Every structure is written in structure tokens, then in C-alpha cells.
Amino acid sequence: MKLITGFSEAKAALTRRAAPQKYDISPRLAAGLKELFGTEDVQQAVSLIIEQVRARGDNALRDFSRRIDRVELDKFEVSKAEMESAAARIAPELLDAMKVAARNVEDFHLRQFAAWEFGAQNMAPDTVYRVLQRVGLYVPGGTASYPSSVLMTVLPAKAAGVKEVIICTPPGKNGKVPDMTLAAAHITGVDNMFAIGGAQAIAAMAYGTESVPAVDKICGPGNIFVMLAKKQVFGAVDIDGLQGPSEVLVLADDCSNIKMCAADILAQAEHDTLSQSILVTTSSDLAHKVIQEVEAAAKMLSRRDIIEESLMRFGVVCVVDNMAQAVELANLHAPEHLCIFAEDSHSIAEQIQNAGCIFIGERPTVAMGDYIAGPSHALPTMGTARFASPLNTTDFVRLMNVVNINSKMINELGPQAAIIAEAEGLTAHVIALTGNG
């Protein structure tokens, strides 16, 4: 991990504002794109995939499943019977744990929606809300299984009352969706599930094919192809955001537990080689001890290679003079996850303006939020926590204004409106307001 001392240097290192216009990819991926699409530009490759799915529907999906995922699929939809069977096949203790997590996530979002709905009712009759009819959720997969992502995306939509929730997730090398993902879909009551991954899945949900229905909104995390596809289809459908690699910022003082700080840094780094782990502390001694602990512990972990590459490329430790500077850096960076291990974490949390999710208390580990605490783990990344929110029930509703105009309103306000319309040179508006041609 890179060690930075001093507020000015730390501020320069943690400042991020502009969204990337060009995306770096590995030489291996670039060669694969060149072979498949005739270009090394990932954005151009995504555009080609979307165009093909729009034009050729299921035939394009079969073609991309064969060429990209290396699987032959006769059908894309996964039946509810397959989901139920998978739930019976997985370890009972895993199924029970997933059910506990589902109850916590569902309870949190039902309470959240009830509170929001109470406020929304106070806006009626001038403003009413409508729940989205059909949403599409992307669940990463292919080389791994992420049942937690099913729980964290489906249950907020269900709590909001979405009538139809569909999932797209990549099949494994055997052409099937892993049992853990299927079991999670069964627990949450997903309406339809499709074994489709990548940009082609996003295009299918945005525009519809013979098998996949078009949706109103697409949510959920994914790799660079998924993220760029969501970016390109926005406008045809709504999206929740452009989630990038996972990230954590740990705030610590000289009283913080070294092993706990190191554990959350390591947990974040094992997600992906692109994951970012940052420690901001007021203690130089703690900074050096955490670095030593991270380096020693990483050697004992199953994803050691991923962790070490992630920390080498994106791991940063910043030492500043006081907690006020640390808080300023946290707000500047706007991290996805913010863990406060410092003394009086509740008071520090009140000073945080920009973060996806804040973890405080006796043992504020992100891992609890990843799986079972209740709030969705689909969070804003890449500094978008300055303006974006975690995935929540309000993502699945929209407001609609209702304007009831009577003769009294026309008589009282029409002349003033006509003056503004005339000043703007819109004479047809004046006629509509006054009735004078």
C-alpha cells in the first residue's frame, strides 16, 4: 500500500471528480475484443453488442453466448421449478442463512418504503406516485456465484411493489446458473430469470427480444461491459447508476483496533484486482502497523494474488494531523463504503456528507453490510456518492403531477401567465390562456 503523509498530498491523491472517458483494459481483454469485434475499444465493442441484440433479438443472444460465454443455449429462461430444486440441493445451513439475510433485507426496505409512502401521501392530490411495472436486475456471475446480489436487488424492488421483477445473470461453463443464485431467486420470489450475461443482457432487458421482455429500469452491479451497456441504453430505460469496482475508506485514530482495520482493508481488496482500499488515520504508528498486518495476513488468504495486486495498484494509507482533516478527505473522496473505527464514531458520522454506506459501532465491518445487515449493498462508487444514493425502494417509483384547473384559477392566474407567455413570444399560449384570438 502506498503511504502518504500530510493533508495536502493526501487531498491531491484522493480527489476525484471527472467521470472517465476512456477505460483501461488488460492486454488479454484487448486481444479478445479484437478477435471477437474487430476493435480494442471496449465502448465500441459494447455498442456493437447492443446494436446486434436490437436488430437480431434471441439469435444475437445465442451467438454471443456461444462466442463470449462459450456455451450453447437452447433456451435462456430458467424455470421456477429449477430455482426450487436448487434451493433443495444447497447446504441446509446456507439456505437458512440466506433466509435470515432475506428477512433482514426485506424488513429494512419495507420499513423504508412505509416511511417514504407516508410522506408521499402528504403530497396528494397535486402529486401522486406510481410503482414501476417491470424492472430488470443484473446479477454478476459466470466465474463465481453471488446470491447476496439477488437478495440486495430483488427485495427492495419487491418491497416497493414492483409487479414484475426479472433477473439476468451469466451461465457457468456448463450453461447453467449456479445453485446458490437459483436458490436466492427462489427465496425472493423472482418472476422471471434468464441465463444471459454481459452487455447483451443489458441490451435484451432494455429493448426486449423474443424471450426477454423489455423493462422500465435496469439495476444492479456488473463488470465494465455491463456498466458501459447501462450507460449506453440510458434514455431507452432508466438505470440505477454506473457502479464501478468496490471501494472502502477506513477512518482510524490512535485508539483503533489494528487487526480490525486490516481485516476490512483485506476484505475489500479480495473482491477484485480493481478494488480500492484506503486508510486515513491521525496516527503514524497505527498506519505502519496496519500496513504490516495487511501484508502478513494477505499471505494466508485464499485470494492472495487478487488482494496483493489490488493493494499494490489502489491501496493507499494517508496520515493526517487531526480527525477534522480526515473527515474532510472522506467527504472529498465520497467512498462507497466508509468504516469509522475511531473513538466516538457516531459523532464523526454526523459530519459525513458523502458516502454510500457508513459503518459505525463496536465492530463496523463492511462484510455485515455485504450480506445480512439489511440495507442493499448496491451502492454508488467512483465518487458518485456526492449525488447518488444506495439502491432503495424509491428507485422503483416515480412521481406524477396532477394539475386541476378550474375557471377561478384561469380568471385569477391566467392573465399573469399570459403576460409571461407574451414576453416569451408564444402567442398560441396567450390564446390558450385568455381565449382571445
Steps between C-alpha positions, in 0.01 A plus 500: 500500500621849419571712809421872482579745778342844525160644416596677176651191340212284623247746359667488159502119506136455608339770284288362218242684300481431128344177376742303281467546128737217415515166677823308545480127442753220520699396191329161513152657492606737223615204290171321565300804392706530185433137414126515573407851387789633295577777752696542822267780615271354768237773452483429128472126565207562737329715235533217247348252746205729570439562130499126427258419782264777389508377141509121543349433843537144628721399209755759607476382861571140392790617288657699784443216748696275266775747414548676835380256767593189301166333568222377273156595632173370360303722733589792722224496758553311824180342631369550851519124543875517439531773763303293753705188428823694550379621839455136603851408378710760680627445856216548753709737711566718194130504412412598857761778500367636171146498642615698805675749273189525282280574802736776615524657154125476445418645843737795453354592162138451601556743789680738267220494245229543766675814624540636146140416408371683808678813383388452140136483607535849646574627148171376355288595314741735319771235481443126484743209465497194282702183545699384197330214318802289404864527603806305393776414745849391403679253727872440431612143448677279251818418693336535843161505670357800683168409664533806722462722194167331427374581850632855495338597170180297480368565851507884482302478174252256654464719810406793275231289334650450154261269315759312295866449593735321261864401542775449246816322612780328306496120475798296614718298265243221514235738368313507832454761771666395831271347760569771758377770263194294405419437867521872578265571210256244639512657848431850365218396265654623174244499219733405215868411474722481193844340459649793311797712599700804398403788275265272306289448814469875553402552136242220519334653809510850351350420160343157540544183293281203418585351842586797720237768570600866483513666843454852632818513707823300531684472831791305639880487487716332237830510316616771261283361216189514718581848626563641151189330361288659774654834408413456133140381545415774749218702349329196355473383861596644835803363689603508864852624429838405359658289771872443470738282704428470871675740741545575868640790700591426861523788750716418803669672793769385745236307700383288207537123486780419255377151412145626435624778272717252309218247473267742321776616267572138408131415462459781253815415305395137448199607291701586192842616383332834423358542852621801698590494870592822680599567861493858631639531850627755748764257629826432316568206732162341420554556127825301499357225719192459278720475191707229670189313610346517152816372332538212745133396501466517119749213465261268685188571293353299212483800263851619582595584142190717448549674835865579442441638151206709620701649787807557286299692238231673707584463869572833674578593861478870589630649824353840592524732800150470645156345453360818346743456210411130479130582476567760231688240296217249541243752379726595210551141392133398548569127545260216438565357849622709795613316814559713809716313751590818688382594846156667506410362157140620532608863531737465204223343291287809550769702322501276192323648198610262224503120529301207369473324836656588836600228746532593868478330839710246686586291191418701187589249229378543142450123474185522713359750253603279210281215616257537783465836680198612295578795270581411138866456422447654153670833566636800306870476411770709329410810700136503390397485867522879476161492327380139479331276758513129581250281317175541690124474465464852357702387198192305392238775516446822309305812580225641279351846531124552480386855418130568554410824318164666552347825378598687815867413448483605135338830591744577782828368362443481125575869432834480684593185312403672173737789574790255538398312185480820300844606624633167374336558161268199528174645373319165479558467872341841552191391310478177701519698822263784414276361228569814297612431144 
